[in-house]
Amino acid sequence: MSKLKNPVLMGTIGAAQGLRGEVRVKSFATEPTAIGDYGHLHAEDGRSFEVLEVREAKNVVIVRLRGINDRNAAEALNGLDLYVERDNLPDDDLDDDEFFYADLEGLEALDGEGKSYGTVTGVFDFGAGDLLELKGPGKRPVLIPFSEWSVLEIDLEAGTMLVDPLAAGLIDDNRDDPSAPFKPKKKK
């Protein structure tokens, strides 16, 4: 199998479920049981998996994959990320203000004056809300909140997004020099 051109992470395989080769999968699809609706799932190592059955469990979905027929084969897949090609995902189901997180990667973050704060290199959710990772040339990556206050506008066609650097925590409004890096004030 050839490498995917624009992979989108759909889920991560966890522990084996039962003796017949089923696996527990943390699905990243809006509807978790839709993980197999977009064609074969692919691993980074080139393996491809056809989803035969999906059912819901407490915080995961239980998936039966073609060719995985016993517990040993299922256990060997633990921790494997599963991807689909971006072109397999339906764009017509999205509203004008909706998009896939994978579409955000590569967007340049600009403020209202056109100053660049880097490009989006990742989207993360550690439990307290979504974060965007921005990386500029010669700069360390920074995380900004992905909120309506921090990210004001997204233009996928132009490859840019408008950010409020103050709301995003990229600048501090109490500084004399706005180009200086942010340093928290010490308590006395």
N, C-alpha and C positions, 0 to 999 in steps of 0.2 A: 504494500500500500504506500502511496506517496504521502509526503508530509502535507498537512492541511495548510492552505494559504492564509486563511484568516480564522483561526480556531476560537471558539467560544466555549468556555468551561461550563459544562452542564451539571456535573456532579462529581462526587468523590466516593469511591467504594470504601466501605468500612468492613466490619466483621462478616463472617459467613453466617447464614441463617439456616439452620436445620442441616439435614444430611444430603439433600438432593441437589446441592450446588447453587442455591439461591444466595444472594449477597444483600447486605444492607447498604443503601446508597443515600448520602446526603445530597438531595437534589437542589439545584440552584434555579430551576425553572419556576416561573410564577405559580403555576399549578404543578406541584411536585410530581404527580403521576404522569405528566406530559413529557417526561425525560426521554422517552423513546419515540416520540411523535415526529422527530425531525431527521429520521434516517439512522444509519449505523452510528454508534458511538466509537470514538477513536482514542487510543492512548498515545502518549508522546513517543513511545517506543515503536509505533507503527502498527500495533495490533488493532483490529477492528472487531466490534461486538454488535451483534444483532439482539435487540431486546425482544424477548418472547412474551413475558408477562410482567406486569407491575401492579403492586398493591400497596396501599398505605399502611404505615405503622405509626407509632407514636410521634417520633421526630424525624423519621426517615421514610424511604420507600423500600420495599422488598422487591428485588428485581431478579428475574430468571433470564440468563443470557445463553444464547445458542453455543453449544460446545462446552459449557461449564456444567458438568453433570454430577459432581460429588463434592463433598465438603473440602477435601484437600485442594482441589482446583479452585474453589471459591476462596479459601484462605490465602492462596497465593496471590490473589488480586487485592488484598487489603492495602489501602492507601493510594490506590491507582486513581488518577484524575481522568475523567472522561470528557471528551470534547466533540463538538459538531462543527461543520463548516458554517461560517457566518451566513453564506448565501442560502443555506437550508432554513433559516429562521424567517418567518413571515413578517414583512414590513407593513403589509396592508392592515394588520391588526392593531397597529400603533396609532395613537392620537398624535396630533401635531406637536404636543409638548412631551411626548414619550419617545424613548430610545433605549437601546441596549447599552449596558455599561461598557461592553467591548467597543462600542462606537466612540466612547469618550477618549480612549487611549490614543495618544498622538495629537490631541487638540492642544493648541497653544493658548496659554492663559494670559490674557491682556487686560490691563485696566482701561479706564475711560480715556486716558491720554495716549494709549497705544504702547505703554511700557510692558515688556514681556516679563513674566515671572517663571517661565519654563513651560514644558509640555507635560501633559498628563501621562504618567508611566504606569499607573495602577489605580485600581479602585478597591478599597478595603472596607470591611465592616467588622469591627471588633466587639460589637454589641451595643455601642452607644450612638450609633448613627454612621452613615456612610462617610468615608474620607477619600479625598483624591490625593494622590502622590504627584507632586510637581518636581521635575528635574530640569535645571537649566545648565547650560555649558559651564563647566568649571565650578558648579555649585553642588552642595549636598542636597539630597532630596528632602522636601518638606511636605508635610501632610496638612491639608486644609479641609475644613468641613464642607461637605457637599450639601449645602442648604440654599434656600432661595435668597438668603441675605449675602452669602459669600459668592455664589455663582449666579450672576444676574441674567445672563443670556447664553444660549448655546447655539452656535451656527455650524452645523455639521458640514454644510457645503463649503464654507470658507475655511474650515478646519480650525476654528477659534472658539473661545468662550470668554465672555466678559466677566471679570471678577472684581469684587470690591476688596482691595487689598487690606483695608482696615478690618472689615468684618471677617475676612479669611485669616487674620492673624499674621499677614505678611509684613505689615508695618505697624508702628506704634504711634498714636496721635499725640503723645506727650513728649516727643523728641524734638530737639532743635534741628537736627540734621535728618531729614526723612530717608536719606540713602544709607544711613548707618544701620547695622544689624540690630535686631530687637534684643534688648537685655532687660530682664525683669528687675524692678527696683527692690532693693533689700529693705526689709523691715527693720526699724530702729528699736 
